[in-house]
Structures are given as C-alpha cells and as structure tokens.
Amino acid sequence: THEAGHAVCALFCEHAPPIERISIRGDFAGSLGFVRYADPAHRYVTTQSELQDRICTLFGGREAEAQLLDVPGDLSIGASNDLDRATDIARAMVEDFGRGPEEAGGGGSARDPGGAHGNKPALSDATLQVLERGVQQVLMEQRTRARTILSDHVEELTALRDLLIERKVLDSQTLDPFRKKSAKAGR
C-alpha cells in the first residue's frame, strides 16, 4: 500500500520523474520496499514544481496507508524517512531558495545562521518562526495534494497495490496502463 501510494502520486504529478521499478521485496539494508525513479542524465536545473512534486510523492506512501488500511491513526513507521526527506526539501525551499513567506525577506537559513564563514548576522526569533511556518505550510500543502490525488485515483491505487502484492516487483513496462490513465487525467 505504501509503495503504491508513492507511485500513484508520482504518476499524477506532472514534474515527478518516471518510475523505473517498484519493489516490496526486502533488501539487506533493511528497506521493506522502494520506488526507483528514472534519473535523467545531464539534469542541472531543479524547479520549484519538481521539488513540490517530490514532497507530494513522499507523502503518498503515508497517505495511501491512511486511506486504504483499516487502522485509523496507527500507520506504519515506514513513512519516517519519507517525512524527514520531505521536511529537508521544504526547509531548503523556504530557507535556501527563498520560497518562503514574504515577511521572511526572501529566506535565510536557520540551519547555518552565521553563514559558511560566520559573516551573516544571526536570524531573529521572529524570522525563525516565520521560516518555520513557511516550511510547515509547504508540507501541509503537499500532504493535502497527495491525499487528494490518492482520493481521486483510488481505483488506480488499489489496482497497483494488488498487482504489487501479487508480483512483488513491477518494472516500467508493467506501469504503462497506469501511465496512460495519468496522461488522460492531464498529467
């Protein structure tokens, strides 16, 4: 369910990279499953839309569990790494790339308030709070977006989950029927 949620969100996010493989076979590193995305060669520029789609896709696993599993409020801990990664991306968007609220003055990193060489002034508590609100806003927008995508495409989510349970590993070609549905949906 978790991996199918990531995949369905990726299929219906315009700027998400194509999926190469989905697996629910455990590996030696302790991962119970994964979705591997194509890594386009010579990609030098990342857009805000791509970052937002990454966050949305990361929330897809958790939100799929919430929608399909009959365990309200008792989701797996599999989403903890996804949540950490989503928060890191949102924090970078707001603090490093100036995508935060206007009152933050275009950003400023709370992670390194003194700058790389200690020549930036420390950020005020008020600015830190504004930046944190901006990070939380990005996260909530993308979580809501993931939830909406999965609700709108619950048939695809369920079908992909069932196919994944049956086969354990799906390759790019197996996802073609799902891609065609996402193309018809405007992706």
Secondary structure as GFF3:
##gff-version 3
##sequence-region A 1 187
A	DSSP	alpha_helix	2	11	.	.	.	ID=ss1
A	DSSP	beta_strand	19	23	.	.	.	ID=ss2
A	DSSP	beta_strand	34	37	.	.	.	ID=ss3
A	DSSP	alpha_helix	48	68	.	.	.	ID=ss4
A	DSSP	three_ten_helix	77	79	.	.	.	ID=ss5
A	DSSP	alpha_helix	80	91	.	.	.	ID=ss6
A	DSSP	pi_helix	92	96	.	.	.	ID=ss7
A	DSSP	three_ten_helix	102	104	.	.	.	ID=ss8
A	DSSP	alpha_helix	125	152	.	.	.	ID=ss9
A	DSSP	alpha_helix	154	167	.	.	.	ID=ss10
A	DSSP	beta_strand	169	171	.	.	.	ID=ss11
A	DSSP	three_ten_helix	173	175	.	.	.	ID=ss12
A	DSSP	alpha_helix	176	184	.	.	.	ID=ss13
###
